[in-house]
Amino acid sequence: MRALWSLLFAGLVLVVCRDASAYPWMIRHEYTGCATCHADPSGGGLLTPYGRAQSEILLRTYYGSEKPEDRDPGALGDFAFGAMTLPKQLLLQGDVRGLLLHAVPESGPSDSRLVHMQSDLAAQLTLDRFRANVSLGYMHKGAAPAWLLGGKEDHHLVSRHHWLGLDLGAENQFLLRLGRMNLPYGLRSIEHTMWVRSATRSDINAAQQHGVALAYGGEKVRAELMAIAGNFQVSPDVFRDRGYAGYFEWAPTPRLAVGVSSLATHVDRDIQVGAGLFRQAHGLFGRYSPKKVLVISAEADALGEHETGKPGRVGMAAMVSADVEPTQGLHLLTTAEIKDSSFRDQGASLGLWGGAAWFFAPHADLRADIVWRSEAVGANRQSSLALLGQLHFFL
Protein backbone atom coordinates (compact mmCIF):
# COMPACT_ATOMS: atom_id res chain seq x y z
CA MET A 1 0.00 0.00 0.00
CA ARG A 2 2.88 2.37 0.75
CA ALA A 3 4.20 1.87 -2.79
CA LEU A 4 0.77 2.73 -4.21
CA TRP A 5 0.60 5.98 -2.31
CA SER A 6 4.12 6.90 -3.34
CA LEU A 7 2.97 6.45 -6.94
CA LEU A 8 -0.09 8.65 -6.36
CA PHE A 9 2.05 11.40 -4.84
CA ALA A 10 4.48 11.20 -7.75
CA GLY A 11 1.59 11.67 -10.15
CA LEU A 12 0.40 14.71 -8.22
CA VAL A 13 3.85 16.25 -8.31
CA LEU A 14 4.64 15.68 -11.95
CA VAL A 15 1.43 16.97 -13.51
CA VAL A 16 -0.06 19.47 -11.07
CA CYS A 17 0.57 22.56 -13.22
CA ARG A 18 1.96 23.55 -16.55
CA ASP A 19 0.77 26.42 -18.68
CA ALA A 20 1.48 30.08 -18.07
CA SER A 21 -2.03 31.35 -18.52
CA ALA A 22 -5.06 29.08 -18.61
CA TYR A 23 -7.12 31.03 -16.10
CA PRO A 24 -10.93 30.75 -16.06
CA TRP A 25 -10.98 33.69 -13.63
CA MET A 26 -10.09 36.14 -16.42
CA ILE A 27 -13.86 36.47 -16.78
CA ARG A 28 -13.65 39.03 -13.93
CA HIS A 29 -12.16 41.35 -16.57
CA GLU A 30 -15.09 40.54 -18.91
CA TYR A 31 -13.00 38.21 -21.08
CA THR A 32 -15.37 35.37 -21.95
CA GLY A 33 -13.47 34.37 -25.10
CA CYS A 34 -9.89 33.16 -25.42
CA ALA A 35 -8.75 33.67 -28.99
CA THR A 36 -7.85 37.36 -28.61
CA CYS A 37 -5.23 36.53 -25.97
CA HIS A 38 -4.12 33.00 -26.93
CA ALA A 39 -2.99 31.22 -30.07
CA ASP A 40 -5.10 28.24 -28.94
CA PRO A 41 -8.71 29.32 -29.61
CA SER A 42 -9.91 27.59 -26.43
CA GLY A 43 -7.29 29.19 -24.19
CA GLY A 44 -4.01 28.43 -22.48
CA GLY A 45 -0.41 28.56 -23.57
CA LEU A 46 1.15 30.82 -26.18
CA LEU A 47 0.03 34.45 -25.85
CA THR A 48 -0.76 36.88 -28.65
CA PRO A 49 0.64 40.45 -28.47
CA TYR A 50 -2.72 41.59 -27.11
CA GLY A 51 -2.64 38.81 -24.53
CA ARG A 52 0.87 39.83 -23.47
CA ALA A 53 -0.25 43.43 -23.02
CA GLN A 54 -3.24 42.41 -20.91
CA SER A 55 -1.02 40.10 -18.87
CA GLU A 56 1.18 43.05 -18.00
CA ILE A 57 -1.71 45.43 -17.34
CA LEU A 58 -4.23 43.18 -15.55
CA LEU A 59 -2.36 40.24 -13.99
CA ARG A 60 0.68 41.40 -12.08
CA THR A 61 0.92 43.48 -8.93
CA TYR A 62 1.74 47.14 -9.41
CA TYR A 63 3.32 48.93 -6.52
CA GLY A 64 2.19 52.42 -7.49
CA SER A 65 -1.15 54.20 -7.30
CA GLU A 66 -2.15 54.38 -10.98
CA LYS A 67 -5.31 52.64 -12.14
CA PRO A 68 -5.02 49.56 -14.40
CA GLU A 69 -6.58 51.36 -17.35
CA ASP A 70 -3.92 54.08 -17.08
CA ARG A 71 -0.99 51.69 -17.30
CA ASP A 72 1.17 51.29 -20.38
CA PRO A 73 2.60 47.78 -20.74
CA GLY A 74 5.50 49.16 -22.74
CA ALA A 75 8.15 46.63 -23.71
CA LEU A 76 7.91 44.65 -20.44
CA GLY A 77 5.08 42.55 -21.80
CA ASP A 78 6.92 41.68 -25.02
CA PHE A 79 8.95 38.56 -25.70
CA ALA A 80 12.21 38.61 -23.72
CA PHE A 81 11.06 41.86 -22.06
CA GLY A 82 11.42 43.67 -25.38
CA ALA A 83 15.11 42.84 -25.76
CA MET A 84 14.38 41.71 -29.31
CA THR A 85 11.62 42.78 -31.69
CA LEU A 86 9.78 39.94 -33.38
CA PRO A 87 8.15 40.27 -36.79
CA LYS A 88 4.38 40.56 -36.47
CA GLN A 89 3.93 37.16 -38.15
CA LEU A 90 5.85 35.37 -35.36
CA LEU A 91 4.87 34.55 -31.77
CA LEU A 92 7.41 33.13 -29.31
CA GLN A 93 7.12 32.18 -25.65
CA GLY A 94 9.34 30.29 -23.24
CA ASP A 95 8.16 28.83 -19.90
CA VAL A 96 10.14 27.47 -16.96
CA ARG A 97 8.47 26.14 -13.83
CA GLY A 98 9.83 24.48 -10.69
CA LEU A 99 8.10 22.89 -7.70
CA LEU A 100 8.92 22.32 -4.04
CA LEU A 101 6.86 19.42 -2.67
CA HIS A 102 6.24 18.21 0.87
CA ALA A 103 3.89 15.19 0.91
CA VAL A 104 2.47 13.66 4.09
CA PRO A 105 0.79 10.28 3.55
CA GLU A 106 -1.54 8.80 6.15
CA SER A 107 1.07 6.20 6.99
CA GLY A 108 4.77 6.11 6.30
CA PRO A 109 7.41 8.87 6.11
CA SER A 110 6.85 12.28 4.58
CA ASP A 111 8.45 13.14 1.24
CA SER A 112 10.16 16.44 0.39
CA ARG A 113 11.77 17.19 -2.97
CA LEU A 114 12.50 19.77 -5.65
CA VAL A 115 10.93 18.95 -9.01
CA HIS A 116 11.60 20.32 -12.49
CA MET A 117 8.14 20.71 -14.03
CA GLN A 118 8.50 22.58 -17.30
CA SER A 119 11.01 23.97 -19.78
CA ASP A 120 9.10 24.70 -22.98
CA LEU A 121 9.48 26.97 -25.99
CA ALA A 122 6.36 27.60 -28.10
CA ALA A 123 6.14 29.36 -31.45
CA GLN A 124 3.55 30.30 -34.06
CA LEU A 125 4.14 31.59 -37.59
CA THR A 126 1.20 33.24 -39.37
CA LEU A 127 1.16 33.91 -43.12
CA ASP A 128 -2.09 35.52 -44.24
CA ARG A 129 -4.76 33.01 -43.07
CA PHE A 130 -2.33 30.12 -42.47
CA ARG A 131 -0.75 29.27 -39.12
CA ALA A 132 1.95 26.83 -38.02
CA ASN A 133 2.15 26.26 -34.26
CA VAL A 134 4.62 24.10 -32.31
CA SER A 135 6.06 23.58 -28.84
CA LEU A 136 9.28 21.82 -27.84
CA GLY A 137 10.55 21.23 -24.35
CA TYR A 138 12.58 19.17 -21.92
CA MET A 139 11.21 16.96 -19.15
CA HIS A 140 13.29 15.15 -16.57
CA LYS A 141 10.35 12.90 -15.64
CA GLY A 142 6.62 12.83 -16.32
CA ALA A 143 4.45 13.88 -19.29
CA ALA A 144 5.14 10.53 -20.98
CA PRO A 145 2.39 10.87 -23.64
CA ALA A 146 4.20 13.99 -24.95
CA TRP A 147 7.66 12.41 -25.28
CA LEU A 148 9.41 12.68 -28.63
CA LEU A 149 12.85 11.28 -27.79
CA GLY A 150 13.86 9.34 -24.73
CA GLY A 151 17.63 9.87 -24.48
CA LYS A 152 18.55 8.75 -20.98
CA GLU A 153 15.87 7.02 -18.95
CA ASP A 154 14.72 10.18 -17.15
CA HIS A 155 15.51 12.83 -19.80
CA HIS A 156 13.06 13.49 -22.59
CA LEU A 157 12.33 15.87 -25.45
CA VAL A 158 8.62 16.66 -25.45
CA SER A 159 6.14 18.34 -27.77
CA ARG A 160 2.77 19.04 -26.22
CA HIS A 161 1.26 20.59 -29.32
CA HIS A 162 2.09 21.03 -33.00
CA TRP A 163 -0.54 21.90 -35.56
CA LEU A 164 -1.31 23.65 -38.83
CA GLY A 165 -4.27 26.04 -38.93
CA LEU A 166 -6.41 27.96 -41.38
CA ASP A 167 -8.43 31.02 -40.32
CA LEU A 168 -11.88 31.07 -41.94
CA GLY A 169 -14.78 33.50 -42.10
CA ALA A 170 -15.02 37.19 -42.91
CA GLU A 171 -13.57 38.10 -39.49
CA ASN A 172 -11.50 34.95 -38.95
CA GLN A 173 -13.99 33.76 -36.34
CA PHE A 174 -13.43 30.12 -37.38
CA LEU A 175 -10.14 28.23 -37.06
CA LEU A 176 -9.60 24.84 -38.72
CA ARG A 177 -6.61 22.91 -37.31
CA LEU A 178 -4.78 19.68 -38.03
CA GLY A 179 -2.19 18.22 -35.65
CA ARG A 180 -1.64 17.55 -31.94
CA MET A 181 -3.87 19.76 -29.80
CA ASN A 182 -5.46 20.16 -26.39
CA LEU A 183 -8.77 18.35 -26.17
CA PRO A 184 -11.71 20.79 -26.28
CA TYR A 185 -13.51 19.74 -23.11
CA GLY A 186 -14.62 21.50 -19.91
CA LEU A 187 -12.78 24.30 -18.14
CA ARG A 188 -9.33 24.98 -19.54
CA SER A 189 -7.31 25.17 -16.31
CA ILE A 190 -3.79 24.50 -15.03
CA GLU A 191 -4.80 22.22 -12.12
CA HIS A 192 -4.20 19.00 -14.04
CA THR A 193 -4.68 16.58 -11.17
CA MET A 194 -8.17 17.79 -10.32
CA TRP A 195 -10.50 14.88 -10.92
CA VAL A 196 -12.58 16.67 -13.55
CA ARG A 197 -9.39 16.78 -15.64
CA SER A 198 -7.76 13.46 -14.75
CA ALA A 199 -10.99 11.40 -14.89
CA THR A 200 -11.91 12.84 -18.30
CA ARG A 201 -8.26 12.70 -19.47
CA SER A 202 -8.49 16.25 -20.79
CA ASP A 203 -5.64 18.07 -19.03
CA ILE A 204 -3.23 20.37 -20.86
CA ASN A 205 -0.10 18.79 -19.45
CA ALA A 206 0.22 15.75 -21.71
CA ALA A 207 -3.30 14.56 -22.66
CA GLN A 208 -3.27 16.22 -26.09
CA GLN A 209 -4.29 14.12 -29.10
CA HIS A 210 -3.72 14.30 -32.84
CA GLY A 211 -6.71 15.05 -35.00
CA VAL A 212 -8.74 17.70 -36.81
CA ALA A 213 -10.59 20.48 -34.97
CA LEU A 214 -12.86 23.36 -35.91
CA ALA A 215 -13.23 26.22 -33.43
CA TYR A 216 -15.59 29.20 -33.41
CA GLY A 217 -15.20 32.38 -31.40
CA GLY A 218 -18.02 34.92 -31.45
CA GLU A 219 -19.11 37.78 -29.23
CA LYS A 220 -21.21 35.60 -26.89
CA VAL A 221 -20.57 32.07 -28.13
CA ARG A 222 -17.43 29.97 -28.38
CA ALA A 223 -17.24 26.33 -29.39
CA GLU A 224 -14.85 23.70 -30.66
CA LEU A 225 -15.26 20.17 -32.03
CA MET A 226 -12.37 17.78 -32.58
CA ALA A 227 -12.18 14.46 -34.42
CA ILE A 228 -9.57 12.48 -32.45
CA ALA A 229 -7.21 10.32 -34.52
CA GLY A 230 -5.01 9.22 -31.60
CA ASN A 231 -1.75 10.25 -29.97
CA PHE A 232 0.91 9.39 -32.54
CA GLN A 233 3.64 9.95 -29.93
CA VAL A 234 2.44 6.71 -28.32
CA SER A 235 3.00 3.34 -29.98
CA PRO A 236 1.96 0.78 -31.07
CA ASP A 237 -1.34 1.78 -32.64
CA VAL A 238 -3.45 -0.36 -30.26
CA PHE A 239 -2.84 2.24 -27.52
CA ARG A 240 -4.28 5.18 -29.51
CA ASP A 241 -7.72 6.60 -28.69
CA ARG A 242 -10.09 7.54 -31.50
CA GLY A 243 -13.35 9.43 -31.23
CA TYR A 244 -14.43 13.03 -30.66
CA ALA A 245 -14.41 15.81 -28.07
CA GLY A 246 -16.16 19.16 -28.07
CA TYR A 247 -17.78 21.92 -26.07
CA PHE A 248 -20.23 24.80 -26.53
CA GLU A 249 -20.18 27.86 -24.24
CA TRP A 250 -22.60 30.79 -24.11
CA ALA A 251 -21.95 34.07 -22.31
CA PRO A 252 -25.27 35.88 -21.71
CA THR A 253 -23.41 38.64 -19.83
CA PRO A 254 -19.74 39.71 -19.84
CA ARG A 255 -19.21 38.07 -16.42
CA LEU A 256 -21.21 34.88 -16.81
CA ALA A 257 -20.52 31.93 -19.10
CA VAL A 258 -22.10 28.48 -19.10
CA GLY A 259 -21.30 25.52 -21.30
CA VAL A 260 -21.67 21.84 -22.13
CA SER A 261 -18.98 19.30 -23.05
CA SER A 262 -18.99 15.88 -24.63
CA LEU A 263 -16.29 13.29 -25.29
CA ALA A 264 -16.30 9.69 -26.52
CA THR A 265 -13.33 7.55 -27.52
CA HIS A 266 -12.45 3.93 -28.19
CA VAL A 267 -9.05 2.26 -27.85
CA ASP A 268 -8.09 -1.32 -28.63
CA ARG A 269 -5.91 -1.53 -25.53
CA ASP A 270 -6.27 1.13 -22.87
CA ILE A 271 -3.01 1.88 -21.07
CA GLN A 272 -4.80 2.01 -17.68
CA VAL A 273 -7.05 -1.07 -17.85
CA GLY A 274 -5.00 -3.16 -20.29
CA ALA A 275 -7.96 -4.06 -22.51
CA GLY A 276 -10.23 -2.58 -25.16
CA LEU A 277 -12.20 0.36 -23.78
CA PHE A 278 -15.05 2.59 -24.93
CA ARG A 279 -14.97 5.73 -22.77
CA GLN A 280 -17.40 8.65 -22.46
CA ALA A 281 -17.65 11.93 -20.54
CA HIS A 282 -20.50 14.44 -20.75
CA GLY A 283 -20.76 17.49 -18.54
CA LEU A 284 -21.71 21.04 -17.64
CA PHE A 285 -19.40 23.89 -16.68
CA GLY A 286 -19.67 27.56 -15.80
CA ARG A 287 -17.83 30.71 -14.73
CA TYR A 288 -19.39 33.63 -12.86
CA SER A 289 -18.03 36.86 -11.42
CA PRO A 290 -20.72 38.58 -9.30
CA LYS A 291 -18.16 41.22 -8.35
CA LYS A 292 -14.71 41.83 -9.75
CA VAL A 293 -13.05 40.58 -6.59
CA LEU A 294 -14.67 37.12 -6.86
CA VAL A 295 -14.91 34.43 -9.55
CA ILE A 296 -16.74 31.13 -9.04
CA SER A 297 -16.02 28.25 -11.43
CA ALA A 298 -17.72 24.89 -11.48
CA GLU A 299 -17.81 21.70 -13.54
CA ALA A 300 -19.71 18.41 -13.26
CA ASP A 301 -19.08 15.44 -15.54
CA ALA A 302 -20.87 12.11 -15.96
CA LEU A 303 -18.42 9.34 -16.81
CA GLY A 304 -18.90 6.02 -18.54
CA GLU A 305 -16.65 3.08 -19.39
CA HIS A 306 -17.33 -0.13 -21.27
CA GLU A 307 -14.40 -2.52 -21.12
CA THR A 308 -14.36 -5.25 -23.74
CA GLY A 309 -16.12 -8.36 -22.40
CA LYS A 310 -17.35 -6.69 -19.20
CA PRO A 311 -20.50 -4.77 -18.17
CA GLY A 312 -20.49 -1.00 -18.57
CA ARG A 313 -19.69 1.24 -15.60
CA VAL A 314 -20.75 4.77 -14.75
CA GLY A 315 -19.42 7.43 -12.40
CA MET A 316 -18.97 11.16 -11.98
CA ALA A 317 -16.50 13.91 -11.11
CA ALA A 318 -17.32 17.46 -10.01
CA MET A 319 -15.68 20.55 -8.58
CA VAL A 320 -16.48 24.07 -7.46
CA SER A 321 -13.76 26.68 -7.10
CA ALA A 322 -13.55 30.26 -5.83
CA ASP A 323 -10.88 32.80 -6.74
CA VAL A 324 -10.68 35.98 -4.62
CA GLU A 325 -8.39 38.81 -5.76
CA PRO A 326 -8.23 41.31 -2.86
CA THR A 327 -5.58 43.35 -4.64
CA GLN A 328 -4.31 43.07 -8.18
CA GLY A 329 -1.93 40.18 -8.69
CA LEU A 330 -2.73 38.34 -5.44
CA HIS A 331 -5.23 35.46 -5.70
CA LEU A 332 -6.66 33.44 -2.82
CA LEU A 333 -7.86 30.07 -4.10
CA THR A 334 -10.09 27.33 -2.75
CA THR A 335 -11.64 24.28 -4.40
CA ALA A 336 -13.84 21.38 -3.31
CA GLU A 337 -14.01 18.29 -5.51
CA ILE A 338 -15.65 14.87 -5.53
CA LYS A 339 -15.22 11.73 -7.59
CA ASP A 340 -17.55 8.75 -7.59
CA SER A 341 -15.06 5.91 -7.71
CA SER A 342 -17.75 3.23 -7.87
CA PHE A 343 -16.90 3.92 -11.52
CA ARG A 344 -14.06 1.45 -10.88
CA ASP A 345 -15.64 -0.59 -8.06
CA GLN A 346 -14.46 1.85 -5.39
CA GLY A 347 -16.21 4.33 -3.09
CA ALA A 348 -16.57 8.11 -3.24
CA SER A 349 -13.45 10.27 -2.95
CA LEU A 350 -13.31 13.84 -1.59
CA GLY A 351 -10.71 16.56 -2.05
CA LEU A 352 -10.06 20.10 -0.79
CA TRP A 353 -7.59 22.60 -2.23
CA GLY A 354 -6.51 25.88 -0.70
CA GLY A 355 -3.77 28.31 -1.58
CA ALA A 356 -2.58 31.57 -3.04
CA ALA A 357 -0.98 32.78 -6.25
CA TRP A 358 0.99 36.01 -6.55
CA PHE A 359 1.97 37.58 -9.87
CA PHE A 360 4.69 39.57 -8.21
CA ALA A 361 6.68 40.85 -11.21
CA PRO A 362 6.55 40.95 -15.02
CA HIS A 363 6.59 37.40 -16.45
CA ALA A 364 6.80 35.82 -12.98
CA ASP A 365 4.48 34.28 -10.42
CA LEU A 366 4.58 32.29 -7.19
CA ARG A 367 1.97 29.77 -6.08
CA ALA A 368 1.46 27.81 -2.85
CA ASP A 369 -1.17 25.08 -2.39
CA ILE A 370 -2.26 22.66 0.29
CA VAL A 371 -4.17 19.66 -1.07
CA TRP A 372 -6.06 17.20 1.12
CA ARG A 373 -7.69 14.12 -0.32
CA SER A 374 -9.59 11.17 1.07
CA GLU A 375 -9.58 8.51 -1.64
CA ALA A 376 -11.05 5.05 -1.93
CA VAL A 377 -8.41 2.54 -3.00
CA GLY A 378 -10.04 -0.85 -3.44
CA ALA A 379 -11.77 -1.73 -0.16
CA ASN A 380 -9.59 0.75 1.77
CA ARG A 381 -9.69 4.51 2.29
CA GLN A 382 -6.57 6.62 2.51
CA SER A 383 -6.14 10.30 3.36
CA SER A 384 -3.20 12.36 2.16
CA LEU A 385 -1.86 15.87 2.48
CA ALA A 386 0.49 17.64 0.06
CA LEU A 387 2.10 21.08 0.35
CA LEU A 388 3.16 22.56 -2.99
CA GLY A 389 5.21 25.64 -3.77
CA GLN A 390 5.81 26.75 -7.35
CA LEU A 391 7.90 29.40 -9.07
CA HIS A 392 7.17 30.18 -12.73
CA PHE A 393 8.85 32.47 -15.27
CA PHE A 394 8.00 33.05 -18.91
CA LEU A 395 9.58 35.07 -21.68
C-alpha positions in Angstrom: 0.0 0.0 0.0 2.9 2.4 0.8 4.2 1.9 -2.8 0.8 2.7 -4.2 0.6 6.0 -2.3 4.1 6.9 -3.3 3.0 6.5 -6.9 -0.1 8.7 -6.4 2.1 11.4 -4.8 4.5 11.2 -7.8 1.6 11.7 -10.1 0.4 14.7 -8.2 3.9 16.3 -8.3 4.6 15.7 -12.0 1.4 17.0 -13.5 -0.1 19.5 -11.1 0.6 22.6 -13.2 2.0 23.5 -16.6 0.8 26.4 -18.7 1.5 30.1 -18.1 -2.0 31.3 -18.5 -5.1 29.1 -18.6 -7.1 31.0 -16.1 -10.9 30.8 -16.1 -11.0 33.7 -13.6 -10.1 36.1 -16.4 -13.9 36.5 -16.8 -13.7 39.0 -13.9 -12.2 41.3 -16.6 -15.1 40.5 -18.9 -13.0 38.2 -21.1 -15.4 35.4 -21.9 -13.5 34.4 -25.1 -9.9 33.2 -25.4 -8.7 33.7 -29.0 -7.9 37.4 -28.6 -5.2 36.5 -26.0 -4.1 33.0 -26.9 -3.0 31.2 -30.1 -5.1 28.2 -28.9 -8.7 29.3 -29.6 -9.9 27.6 -26.4 -7.3 29.2 -24.2 -4.0 28.4 -22.5 -0.4 28.6 -23.6 1.1 30.8 -26.2 0.0 34.5 -25.8 -0.8 36.9 -28.7 0.6 40.5 -28.5 -2.7 41.6 -27.1 -2.6 38.8 -24.5 0.9 39.8 -23.5 -0.2 43.4 -23.0 -3.2 42.4 -20.9 -1.0 40.1 -18.9 1.2 43.0 -18.0 -1.7 45.4 -17.3 -4.2 43.2 -15.5 -2.4 40.2 -14.0 0.7 41.4 -12.1 0.9 43.5 -8.9 1.7 47.1 -9.4 3.3 48.9 -6.5 2.2 52.4 -7.5 -1.2 54.2 -7.3 -2.1 54.4 -11.0 -5.3 52.6 -12.1 -5.0 49.6 -14.4 -6.6 51.4 -17.4 -3.9 54.1 -17.1 -1.0 51.7 -17.3 1.2 51.3 -20.4 2.6 47.8 -20.7 5.5 49.2 -22.7 8.2 46.6 -23.7 7.9 44.7 -20.4 5.1 42.5 -21.8 6.9 41.7 -25.0 8.9 38.6 -25.7 12.2 38.6 -23.7 11.1 41.9 -22.1 11.4 43.7 -25.4 15.1 42.8 -25.8 14.4 41.7 -29.3 11.6 42.8 -31.7 9.8 39.9 -33.4 8.1 40.3 -36.8 4.4 40.6 -36.5 3.9 37.2 -38.1 5.9 35.4 -35.4 4.9 34.5 -31.8 7.4 33.1 -29.3 7.1 32.2 -25.6 9.3 30.3 -23.2 8.2 28.8 -19.9 10.1 27.5 -17.0 8.5 26.1 -13.8 9.8 24.5 -10.7 8.1 22.9 -7.7 8.9 22.3 -4.0 6.9 19.4 -2.7 6.2 18.2 0.9 3.9 15.2 0.9 2.5 13.7 4.1 0.8 10.3 3.5 -1.5 8.8 6.1 1.1 6.2 7.0 4.8 6.1 6.3 7.4 8.9 6.1 6.9 12.3 4.6 8.4 13.1 1.2 10.2 16.4 0.4 11.8 17.2 -3.0 12.5 19.8 -5.6 10.9 19.0 -9.0 11.6 20.3 -12.5 8.1 20.7 -14.0 8.5 22.6 -17.3 11.0 24.0 -19.8 9.1 24.7 -23.0 9.5 27.0 -26.0 6.4 27.6 -28.1 6.1 29.4 -31.5 3.6 30.3 -34.1 4.1 31.6 -37.6 1.2 33.2 -39.4 1.2 33.9 -43.1 -2.1 35.5 -44.2 -4.8 33.0 -43.1 -2.3 30.1 -42.5 -0.8 29.3 -39.1 2.0 26.8 -38.0 2.1 26.3 -34.3 4.6 24.1 -32.3 6.1 23.6 -28.8 9.3 21.8 -27.8 10.5 21.2 -24.3 12.6 19.2 -21.9 11.2 17.0 -19.1 13.3 15.2 -16.6 10.4 12.9 -15.6 6.6 12.8 -16.3 4.5 13.9 -19.3 5.1 10.5 -21.0 2.4 10.9 -23.6 4.2 14.0 -25.0 7.7 12.4 -25.3 9.4 12.7 -28.6 12.8 11.3 -27.8 13.9 9.3 -24.7 17.6 9.9 -24.5 18.5 8.8 -21.0 15.9 7.0 -18.9 14.7 10.2 -17.1 15.5 12.8 -19.8 13.1 13.5 -22.6 12.3 15.9 -25.5 8.6 16.7 -25.4 6.1 18.3 -27.8 2.8 19.0 -26.2 1.3 20.6 -29.3 2.1 21.0 -33.0 -0.5 21.9 -35.6 -1.3 23.6 -38.8 -4.3 26.0 -38.9 -6.4 28.0 -41.4 -8.4 31.0 -40.3 -11.9 31.1 -41.9 -14.8 33.5 -42.1 -15.0 37.2 -42.9 -13.6 38.1 -39.5 -11.5 34.9 -38.9 -14.0 33.8 -36.3 -13.4 30.1 -37.4 -10.1 28.2 -37.1 -9.6 24.8 -38.7 -6.6 22.9 -37.3 -4.8 19.7 -38.0 -2.2 18.2 -35.6 -1.6 17.5 -31.9 -3.9 19.8 -29.8 -5.5 20.2 -26.4 -8.8 18.4 -26.2 -11.7 20.8 -26.3 -13.5 19.7 -23.1 -14.6 21.5 -19.9 -12.8 24.3 -18.1 -9.3 25.0 -19.5 -7.3 25.2 -16.3 -3.8 24.5 -15.0 -4.8 22.2 -12.1 -4.2 19.0 -14.0 -4.7 16.6 -11.2 -8.2 17.8 -10.3 -10.5 14.9 -10.9 -12.6 16.7 -13.5 -9.4 16.8 -15.6 -7.8 13.5 -14.8 -11.0 11.4 -14.9 -11.9 12.8 -18.3 -8.3 12.7 -19.5 -8.5 16.3 -20.8 -5.6 18.1 -19.0 -3.2 20.4 -20.9 -0.1 18.8 -19.4 0.2 15.7 -21.7 -3.3 14.6 -22.7 -3.3 16.2 -26.1 -4.3 14.1 -29.1 -3.7 14.3 -32.8 -6.7 15.0 -35.0 -8.7 17.7 -36.8 -10.6 20.5 -35.0 -12.9 23.4 -35.9 -13.2 26.2 -33.4 -15.6 29.2 -33.4 -15.2 32.4 -31.4 -18.0 34.9 -31.4 -19.1 37.8 -29.2 -21.2 35.6 -26.9 -20.6 32.1 -28.1 -17.4 30.0 -28.4 -17.2 26.3 -29.4 -14.8 23.7 -30.7 -15.3 20.2 -32.0 -12.4 17.8 -32.6 -12.2 14.5 -34.4 -9.6 12.5 -32.5 -7.2 10.3 -34.5 -5.0 9.2 -31.6 -1.8 10.3 -30.0 0.9 9.4 -32.5 3.6 10.0 -29.9 2.4 6.7 -28.3 3.0 3.3 -30.0 2.0 0.8 -31.1 -1.3 1.8 -32.6 -3.5 -0.4 -30.3 -2.8 2.2 -27.5 -4.3 5.2 -29.5 -7.7 6.6 -28.7 -10.1 7.5 -31.5 -13.4 9.4 -31.2 -14.4 13.0 -30.7 -14.4 15.8 -28.1 -16.2 19.2 -28.1 -17.8 21.9 -26.1 -20.2 24.8 -26.5 -20.2 27.9 -24.2 -22.6 30.8 -24.1 -22.0 34.1 -22.3 -25.3 35.9 -21.7 -23.4 38.6 -19.8 -19.7 39.7 -19.8 -19.2 38.1 -16.4 -21.2 34.9 -16.8 -20.5 31.9 -19.1 -22.1 28.5 -19.1 -21.3 25.5 -21.3 -21.7 21.8 -22.1 -19.0 19.3 -23.1 -19.0 15.9 -24.6 -16.3 13.3 -25.3 -16.3 9.7 -26.5 -13.3 7.5 -27.5 -12.4 3.9 -28.2 -9.1 2.3 -27.9 -8.1 -1.3 -28.6 -5.9 -1.5 -25.5 -6.3 1.1 -22.9 -3.0 1.9 -21.1 -4.8 2.0 -17.7 -7.0 -1.1 -17.9 -5.0 -3.2 -20.3 -8.0 -4.1 -22.5 -10.2 -2.6 -25.2 -12.2 0.4 -23.8 -15.0 2.6 -24.9 -15.0 5.7 -22.8 -17.4 8.6 -22.5 -17.7 11.9 -20.5 -20.5 14.4 -20.8 -20.8 17.5 -18.5 -21.7 21.0 -17.6 -19.4 23.9 -16.7 -19.7 27.6 -15.8 -17.8 30.7 -14.7 -19.4 33.6 -12.9 -18.0 36.9 -11.4 -20.7 38.6 -9.3 -18.2 41.2 -8.4 -14.7 41.8 -9.8 -13.1 40.6 -6.6 -14.7 37.1 -6.9 -14.9 34.4 -9.6 -16.7 31.1 -9.0 -16.0 28.3 -11.4 -17.7 24.9 -11.5 -17.8 21.7 -13.5 -19.7 18.4 -13.3 -19.1 15.4 -15.5 -20.9 12.1 -16.0 -18.4 9.3 -16.8 -18.9 6.0 -18.5 -16.6 3.1 -19.4 -17.3 -0.1 -21.3 -14.4 -2.5 -21.1 -14.4 -5.3 -23.7 -16.1 -8.4 -22.4 -17.3 -6.7 -19.2 -20.5 -4.8 -18.2 -20.5 -1.0 -18.6 -19.7 1.2 -15.6 -20.7 4.8 -14.7 -19.4 7.4 -12.4 -19.0 11.2 -12.0 -16.5 13.9 -11.1 -17.3 17.5 -10.0 -15.7 20.6 -8.6 -16.5 24.1 -7.5 -13.8 26.7 -7.1 -13.6 30.3 -5.8 -10.9 32.8 -6.7 -10.7 36.0 -4.6 -8.4 38.8 -5.8 -8.2 41.3 -2.9 -5.6 43.3 -4.6 -4.3 43.1 -8.2 -1.9 40.2 -8.7 -2.7 38.3 -5.4 -5.2 35.5 -5.7 -6.7 33.4 -2.8 -7.9 30.1 -4.1 -10.1 27.3 -2.7 -11.6 24.3 -4.4 -13.8 21.4 -3.3 -14.0 18.3 -5.5 -15.6 14.9 -5.5 -15.2 11.7 -7.6 -17.6 8.8 -7.6 -15.1 5.9 -7.7 -17.8 3.2 -7.9 -16.9 3.9 -11.5 -14.1 1.5 -10.9 -15.6 -0.6 -8.1 -14.5 1.9 -5.4 -16.2 4.3 -3.1 -16.6 8.1 -3.2 -13.5 10.3 -3.0 -13.3 13.8 -1.6 -10.7 16.6 -2.0 -10.1 20.1 -0.8 -7.6 22.6 -2.2 -6.5 25.9 -0.7 -3.8 28.3 -1.6 -2.6 31.6 -3.0 -1.0 32.8 -6.3 1.0 36.0 -6.5 2.0 37.6 -9.9 4.7 39.6 -8.2 6.7 40.8 -11.2 6.5 40.9 -15.0 6.6 37.4 -16.4 6.8 35.8 -13.0 4.5 34.3 -10.4 4.6 32.3 -7.2 2.0 29.8 -6.1 1.5 27.8 -2.8 -1.2 25.1 -2.4 -2.3 22.7 0.3 -4.2 19.7 -1.1 -6.1 17.2 1.1 -7.7 14.1 -0.3 -9.6 11.2 1.1 -9.6 8.5 -1.6 -11.0 5.0 -1.9 -8.4 2.5 -3.0 -10.0 -0.9 -3.4 -11.8 -1.7 -0.2 -9.6 0.8 1.8 -9.7 4.5 2.3 -6.6 6.6 2.5 -6.1 10.3 3.4 -3.2 12.4 2.2 -1.9 15.9 2.5 0.5 17.6 0.1 2.1 21.1 0.3 3.2 22.6 -3.0 5.2 25.6 -3.8 5.8 26.8 -7.4 7.9 29.4 -9.1 7.2 30.2 -12.7 8.9 32.5 -15.3 8.0 33.1 -18.9 9.6 35.1 -21.7 
